[in-house]
Amino acid sequence: MGISGNGGVSGGDAGWWWIGRSRLKHEHQQCFFSPAFIFFLTAFILFASIASLYAWLVFTPFVRSPYVIPSVSTGCQEDDEGSWSIGVFYGDSPFSLQPIEARDVWKDESAAWPVANPVLTCASVSNAGFPSNFVADPFIHIQDDTMYLFYETKNPVTMQGDIGVSSSTDRGATWKPLGIALDEDWHLSYPYVFNHNGQIYMLPEGSEIGELRLYRAVDFPLHWKLEKILIKKPLIDASMIKHGTKYWIFASDHGGFGAVKNGQLEIWHSDSPLGPWKPHRKNPIHNFDQSFGARNGGRPFVYNGHLYRVGQDCGETYGKWIRIFRVETLTEEEYKEVEVPLVMEKSSKGRNAWNGIRSHHMDVQQLSSGEWIGVMDGDHVPSGDSFDRFVLGCASFLAVMTLVVLLGVLLGAIKCFIPPNWCPHNLRKRSDALLAWEGPSSLSYKFRQFCTRLNRVPTSLRVCIKPNTWTGKLVLFLIFISGVALMCYGITYIYGGNGAREPYPLNGQYSQFTLLTMTYEARLWNLKMFIRHYSRCASVRDIVVVWNKGKAPEQSEFDSAVPVRIRVEELNSLNNRFKIDPLIKTRAVLELDDDIMMTCDDVERGFKVWREHPDRIVGFYPRLVDGSLKYQAEKYARRKNGYNMILTGAAFMDTQLAFSRYWSEEAKAGRTLVDKLFNCEDVLLNYLYANASSSATVEYVRPAWAIDTSKFSSAAISRNTNVHYQKRSECLAKFAELYGSLSNRKSKFNQRKDGWDV
């Protein structure tokens, strides 16, 4: 029975509609369960599984972060502008500045021995209650014994820049965030602060509003009011200085016609900081290459009677590096400057260094002592890094999908690129009248012809490349390997992050340690790999190699990002590991066997825990010694859920405390046994620590993974495990007799808040 009425569907038409709908549904089901689709899905899962295994082996797995502070969760979020932070530098001149860690500034109460850059980060500002994604563009203002640091801080809610301020009373070693000094409805940065006639002024960059505004402090340092609009132009990074009888403003106007972004510089002059301001006759002074340094990078300064301008090189990425120019001529009609070298060694640690990729701002001032202090910002990722990683990762995955289709075509699992039932002209029965109406110039006809030609390609490929031949098998293998590589690259770009291995601060401060290892000539290949890897860890300052035997290598043989010192010993003794070394400048030493490879993140976590417990041995290999005095492996400690010894083949310690105890008169008998057995130096140090303290003396940090590279060579010191354990059991009995028992010193796993001792 049909349905009558306007717009009704007859019974026959309804039947054909239902049959057509069922046919389409059946064809789509066939498509999703076709051999081609199953092959594509299986192949892609295979590639993804291999890439996941790669990620598990290469990338540090998630570990629970210690002491998560709620305010931090709203700041320090990665974005395309980077993760800028601020460091302090000292020098005898503004051209020979050294980072604070090179000046051996110590602060014992925070275990920053020495204090290391960066001294101000988004985390330290966020922890103080002022959420920030990064801090940059630092300017110093000095009043008596207090330094004030003004900087751009990116608000993670509004995603615009505000002006923050921190103070220091210890010459820049530590900074206390005071709050937001200036917040407008538009982006602010580059807070140029200066004195004039007893008043303190700020000239921030606020080009969004199209004006250069001058603010005056009404309650320094947190309250400011608009004093005057100096220039009604969107000037960027304006710096003002008095030179001769006039005041000069150096700035950039990227909004002008034909202006080269980051390559343009203008000059303005006036008889007063309050104006009126007139443009230089030769404006724009510069308007070309972004790498030249036209855009300002900090406060102009005077040194030995010469005026210098600070510019930033934006050639390869925004804010790549700082350049210094000496002003030769500055008049209302003429301007001339020449570049001078900035003697400052850049870090070789790349993305593991806080300023390893970019640094675009510097403010230097001379202290009353005659010494110069400088503040610089830095970043360890290039501009737009997160977006670039996402794009490259997606492109890699799309390329893998293409290779999977190609692989399916050559194996015969995919017969055509576009299934015929996907094409619009095949979705319903075509009539002769419709075919006659469709002309060769119609879009439908051209699309049908394109699909037909494209679907002929698989047949042509299988004719040219036959999988059952050696050539065909080679092509299939290369396609598969290319897919694996691209999938791993995609995982690296998206999951792997920016590639940086950052240190962990303690109370907002960073520090550095010396890496010490002991080896001999038969293990040189181990040592080269060891130094190349660990020298790039963020907190490693120096590497000391205790050379016990054979001809010592030259320093030039190592690929190192930090200084390497070879300490050649006359006697081949394991006691040399803890020899007192006055050339070691850091309080912390990481004793690490040259055949142990672990991630920089594991090393940094261990250093963080040691800084919390500097009176203990903090390491990665726990052992448990009970009343039986039988030396056993880590699994025994796990089974008993406790440990009381840390192997010093991978452990942090206080160089002064540990080495003085080891070479004390009390330890003489123990050292004699170490030489006799050529073993047990680490066991002895644990007993000496326990004998000197009634509290806990060891802390464990579980590494994400660790590889013993001695397994791949014949240069292992202790290849026979049974003999090795027998000797160490003998040591346990002797040391217990000399220094007391360890059995009552048991520490449990997973007892710290950080979750790193599971």
QUIVEN-V432743 format. One record per run of one state. SS is the DSSP state (@ for helix, = for strand, . for the rest). FROM is the first residue (numbers start at 1). TO is the last residue. If there is no record, write none. Layout:
BEGIN
ss={SS SS}
from={FROM FROM}
to={TO TO}
END
This chain:
BEGIN
ss={. @ . @ . @ . = . = @ . = @ . = . = . = . @ . = . = . = . = . = . = . @ . = . = . = . = . = . = . = . @ . = . = . = . = . = . = . @ . = . = . = . @ . @ . @ . @ . @ . @ . = . = . = . @ . = . @ . = . @ . = . = . @ . = . = . @ . = . = . = @ . @ . @ . = . = @ . @ . = .}
from={1 11 33 35 59 70 75 85 92 98 100 104 106 108 111 112 114 115 117 120 121 122 128 135 144 146 155 161 169 176 183 189 197 199 206 207 210 212 220 223 232 236 244 246 253 264 271 278 280 286 288 290 293 296 297 298 299 301 304 306 314 321 331 335 341 350 353 358 359 362 367 372 380 385 412 420 423 424 427 432 438 443 465 470 495 506 507 509 512 513 520 521 535 540 548 555 558 563 569 574 579 588 593 596 599 600 613 617 620 622 624 634 640 643 644 645 647 650 655 663 665 678 681 693 698 701 706 709 713 721 740 747 748}
to={10 32 34 58 69 74 84 91 97 99 103 105 107 110 111 113 114 116 119 120 121 127 134 143 145 154 160 168 175 182 188 196 198 205 206 209 211 219 222 231 235 243 245 252 263 270 277 279 285 287 289 292 295 296 297 298 300 303 305 313 320 330 334 340 349 352 357 358 361 366 371 379 384 411 419 422 423 426 431 437 442 464 469 494 505 506 508 511 512 519 520 534 539 547 554 557 562 568 573 578 587 592 595 598 599 612 616 619 621 623 633 639 642 643 644 646 649 654 662 664 677 680 692 697 700 705 708 712 720 739 746 747 758}
END
